[in-house]
């Protein structure tokens, strides 16, 4: 395999990752609305621990790197949920 082939494979994988992150973000926004309606806090430390544990177990190489990446994904999800709360507040929906 050539370097060009490898880079093409990486580009395709990156496109899949980005699509999955976009899908995940849509679900995160739905969860934010559900949490808001139920009066639940944005941060669920127990759930976050489970996600990080699953990330560490889900890779055969570099589990620490997977955990670092997922910490960032979780941070972004929190930020998205805060944005949803702000959007709903601006739209006049109760918080």
LOFI-216537 format. One line per field, with one value per atom (N, C-alpha, C): atom name; residue number from 1; x negated, y, z negated. Coordinates in Angstrom, 2 decimals. Layout:
N
atomo <- (CA,...) .
num <- (NUM,...) .
xx <- (X,...) .
yy <- (Y,...) .
zz <- (Z,...) .
END
This chain:
95
atomo <- (N,CA,C,N,CA,C,N,CA,C,N,CA,C,N,CA,C,N,CA,C,N,CA,C,N,CA,C,N,CA,C,N,CA,C,N,CA,C,N,CA,C,N,CA,C,N,CA,C,N,CA,C,N,CA,C,N,CA,C,N,CA,C,N,CA,C,N,CA,C,N,CA,C,N,CA,C,N,CA,C,N,CA,C,N,CA,C,N,CA,C,N,CA,C,N,CA,C,N,CA,C,N,CA,C,N,CA,C,N,CA,C,N,CA,C,N,CA,C,N,CA,C,N,CA,C,N,CA,C,N,CA,C,N,CA,C,N,CA,C,N,CA,C,N,CA,C,N,CA,C,N,CA,C,N,CA,C,N,CA,C,N,CA,C,N,CA,C,N,CA,C,N,CA,C,N,CA,C,N,CA,C,N,CA,C,N,CA,C,N,CA,C,N,CA,C,N,CA,C,N,CA,C,N,CA,C,N,CA,C,N,CA,C,N,CA,C,N,CA,C,N,CA,C,N,CA,C,N,CA,C,N,CA,C,N,CA,C,N,CA,C,N,CA,C,N,CA,C,N,CA,C,N,CA,C,N,CA,C,N,CA,C,N,CA,C,N,CA,C,N,CA,C,N,CA,C,N,CA,C,N,CA,C,N,CA,C,N,CA,C,N,CA,C,N,CA,C,N,CA,C,N,CA,C,N,CA,C,N,CA,C,N,CA,C,N,CA,C,N,CA,C,N,CA,C,N,CA,C,N,CA,C) .
num <- (1,1,1,2,2,2,3,3,3,4,4,4,5,5,5,6,6,6,7,7,7,8,8,8,9,9,9,10,10,10,11,11,11,12,12,12,13,13,13,14,14,14,15,15,15,16,16,16,17,17,17,18,18,18,19,19,19,20,20,20,21,21,21,22,22,22,23,23,23,24,24,24,25,25,25,26,26,26,27,27,27,28,28,28,29,29,29,30,30,30,31,31,31,32,32,32,33,33,33,34,34,34,35,35,35,36,36,36,37,37,37,38,38,38,39,39,39,40,40,40,41,41,41,42,42,42,43,43,43,44,44,44,45,45,45,46,46,46,47,47,47,48,48,48,49,49,49,50,50,50,51,51,51,52,52,52,53,53,53,54,54,54,55,55,55,56,56,56,57,57,57,58,58,58,59,59,59,60,60,60,61,61,61,62,62,62,63,63,63,64,64,64,65,65,65,66,66,66,67,67,67,68,68,68,69,69,69,70,70,70,71,71,71,72,72,72,73,73,73,74,74,74,75,75,75,76,76,76,77,77,77,78,78,78,79,79,79,80,80,80,81,81,81,82,82,82,83,83,83,84,84,84,85,85,85,86,86,86,87,87,87,88,88,88,89,89,89,90,90,90,91,91,91,92,92,92,93,93,93,94,94,94,95,95,95) .
xx <- (-0.84,0.00,-0.89,-0.47,-1.25,-0.78,-1.58,-1.19,0.10,0.25,1.47,2.70,2.58,3.68,4.00,2.97,3.17,3.85,3.41,4.03,5.47,5.74,7.11,7.98,7.44,8.18,8.44,7.43,7.61,8.67,8.65,9.66,11.07,11.22,12.53,12.95,12.02,12.30,12.67,11.92,12.22,13.63,14.02,15.38,16.42,16.18,17.11,17.15,15.98,15.92,16.71,16.52,17.23,18.73,19.15,20.58,21.14,20.41,20.85,20.87,19.87,19.87,21.07,21.41,22.59,23.87,23.98,25.15,25.19,24.03,23.96,24.41,23.98,24.36,25.87,26.51,27.97,28.65,28.14,28.72,28.44,27.26,26.92,27.92,28.28,29.24,30.61,31.01,32.27,32.22,31.11,30.95,31.03,30.43,30.48,31.91,32.74,34.14,34.88,34.59,35.22,34.80,33.49,33.00,33.64,33.72,34.30,35.76,36.52,37.94,38.13,37.19,37.30,36.62,36.00,35.31,34.03,33.44,32.22,30.99,29.90,28.67,28.03,27.26,26.55,25.49,24.76,23.65,24.18,23.84,24.17,22.84,22.17,20.83,20.80,21.83,21.88,21.90,22.72,22.81,21.47,20.87,19.60,18.52,18.49,17.51,17.72,18.99,19.27,18.79,19.01,18.57,17.04,16.36,14.89,14.36,15.00,14.59,14.79,15.91,16.17,15.16,14.77,13.77,12.43,12.06,10.79,10.80,11.94,12.04,12.24,12.66,13.05,11.91,10.71,9.56,8.49,7.78,6.72,5.39,5.29,4.06,4.40,3.57,3.66,4.99,5.41,6.66,6.64,5.46,5.37,5.71,5.29,5.61,7.11,7.73,9.19,9.92,9.46,10.09,9.92,8.74,8.52,9.45,9.58,10.46,11.91,12.33,13.71,13.96,12.95,13.13,13.47,12.81,13.10,14.50,14.88,16.22,17.27,17.04,17.97,18.02,16.87,16.84,17.65,17.49,18.26,19.75,20.09,21.50,22.10,21.35,21.83,22.08,21.11,21.27,22.50,22.74,23.93,25.20,25.21,26.41,26.66,25.60,25.76,26.31,25.82,26.32,27.81,28.24,29.66,30.48,30.00,30.71,30.84,29.75,29.78,30.74,30.71,31.61,33.07,33.37,34.73,35.13,34.21,34.50,34.79,33.99,34.21,35.53,35.93,37.19,38.38,38.09,39.15,39.67,38.98,39.40,38.83,39.56,39.16,37.91,37.12,35.92,36.05) .
yy <- (-1.18,0.00,1.24,2.25,3.49,4.47,5.50,6.52,7.22,7.38,8.01,7.16,5.84,4.94,5.04,5.05,5.15,6.47,7.56,8.86,8.91,8.27,8.20,7.43,6.34,5.58,6.43,7.18,8.06,9.12,9.69,10.69,10.10,8.88,8.22,7.94,7.50,7.25,8.55,9.62,10.92,11.39,11.17,11.56,10.79,9.51,8.71,9.21,9.51,10.02,11.32,12.22,13.51,13.32,12.41,12.12,11.58,10.69,10.14,11.21,12.10,13.18,14.11,14.35,15.18,14.50,13.21,12.46,12.47,12.32,12.33,13.69,14.75,16.10,16.30,15.75,15.86,15.16,14.01,13.28,14.04,14.62,15.41,16.56,17.20,18.30,17.79,16.62,16.03,15.74,15.19,14.90,16.18,17.26,18.53,18.98,18.86,19.26,18.37,17.09,16.15,16.47,16.70,17.04,18.33,19.30,20.59,20.43,19.69,19.49,18.73,17.85,17.04,17.69,18.85,19.52,18.82,18.08,17.33,18.20,17.97,18.72,18.26,19.16,18.81,17.74,17.90,16.99,15.76,14.60,13.32,12.56,12.75,12.20,10.68,10.02,8.55,8.11,8.76,8.44,8.75,9.88,10.24,9.21,8.73,7.69,6.44,6.05,4.86,5.05,6.24,6.51,6.42,6.99,6.95,5.54,4.76,3.36,2.57,2.81,2.11,2.52,3.80,4.27,3.57,3.42,2.76,1.30,0.64,-0.79,-1.00,0.04,-0.10,-0.08,0.13,0.16,-0.81,-1.39,-2.32,-1.58,-0.42,0.37,1.73,2.21,3.56,3.88,3.10,3.41,4.79,5.24,6.57,7.65,7.45,8.42,8.44,7.28,7.22,7.96,7.80,8.49,10.01,10.45,11.90,12.45,11.71,12.15,12.21,11.20,11.19,12.26,12.61,13.73,15.01,15.20,16.37,16.28,15.10,14.92,15.23,14.76,15.02,16.52,17.18,18.63,19.37,18.97,19.61,19.33,18.13,17.79,18.66,18.86,19.75,21.15,21.66,23.00,23.06,22.01,21.98,22.02,21.30,21.27,22.63,23.33,24.69,25.60,25.44,26.23,26.00,24.74,24.43,25.14,25.12,25.81,27.30,27.90,29.33,29.60,28.74,28.90,28.82,27.87,27.72,28.92,29.43,30.60,31.82,31.98,33.11,32.97,31.73,31.48,31.63,31.88,32.08,30.82,29.72,28.48,28.43,27.86,27.83,26.99,27.45,26.71,26.35) .
zz <- (0.00,0.00,0.00,0.72,0.79,-0.28,-0.48,-1.45,-1.00,0.32,0.83,0.50,0.65,0.29,-1.20,-2.00,-3.45,-3.80,-3.20,-3.48,-3.00,-1.88,-1.39,-2.40,-2.92,-3.94,-5.18,-5.60,-6.76,-6.47,-5.28,-4.91,-4.99,-4.53,-4.59,-6.03,-6.83,-8.25,-8.94,-8.66,-9.25,-8.88,-7.64,-7.22,-8.03,-8.27,-9.08,-10.52,-11.08,-12.45,-12.56,-11.60,-11.64,-11.51,-10.67,-10.55,-11.88,-12.51,-13.79,-14.88,-14.89,-15.87,-15.66,-14.41,-14.11,-14.59,-14.36,-14.86,-16.38,-17.00,-18.46,-19.00,-18.34,-18.77,-18.70,-17.70,-17.59,-18.77,-19.15,-20.28,-21.58,-21.70,-22.89,-23.05,-21.96,-22.02,-22.48,-22.01,-22.47,-23.97,-24.42,-25.84,-26.65,-26.15,-26.87,-27.09,-26.06,-26.19,-27.19,-27.16,-28.10,-29.53,-29.74,-31.07,-31.56,-30.68,-31.04,-31.47,-30.68,-30.99,-32.31,-32.62,-33.83,-35.03,-34.82,-35.91,-36.33,-35.41,-35.71,-35.44,-36.17,-35.90,-34.59,-34.01,-32.77,-33.05,-34.13,-34.43,-35.16,-34.61,-35.22,-35.33,-36.47,-36.63,-36.51,-37.00,-36.90,-35.44,-34.65,-33.21,-32.52,-32.87,-32.25,-32.57,-33.81,-34.18,-33.33,-33.14,-32.33,-30.89,-30.34,-28.97,-28.88,-29.86,-29.85,-30.03,-30.89,-31.07,-29.78,-29.11,-27.86,-26.79,-26.79,-25.83,-26.06,-27.32,-27.64,-27.24,-27.41,-27.05,-25.55,-24.86,-23.46,-22.46,-22.93,-22.02,-22.51,-21.58,-21.97,-22.16,-21.55,-21.68,-22.27,-23.11,-23.66,-24.35,-25.34,-26.04,-26.69,-27.15,-27.74,-26.72,-25.49,-24.44,-24.17,-24.16,-23.94,-25.05,-26.28,-27.41,-27.26,-26.87,-26.67,-25.59,-24.50,-23.41,-23.91,-24.63,-25.12,-26.18,-26.95,-27.88,-27.12,-26.00,-25.16,-24.56,-24.11,-23.55,-24.62,-25.83,-26.93,-27.23,-27.25,-27.49,-26.45,-25.20,-24.12,-24.28,-24.71,-24.93,-26.02,-27.09,-28.16,-27.61,-26.83,-26.24,-25.35,-24.57,-23.70,-24.53,-25.64,-26.48,-27.11,-27.49,-28.01,-26.92,-25.69,-24.56,-24.35,-24.45,-24.28,-25.36,-26.59,-27.66,-27.35,-26.88,-26.53,-25.37,-24.37,-23.23,-23.67,-24.54,-25.02,-25.89,-26.68,-27.49,-26.61,-25.57,-24.65,-23.89,-23.67,-22.97,-23.92,-25.21,-26.16,-26.81,-26.64,-27.27,-28.68,-29.58,-30.99,-31.20,-32.14,-32.54,-34.00) .
END
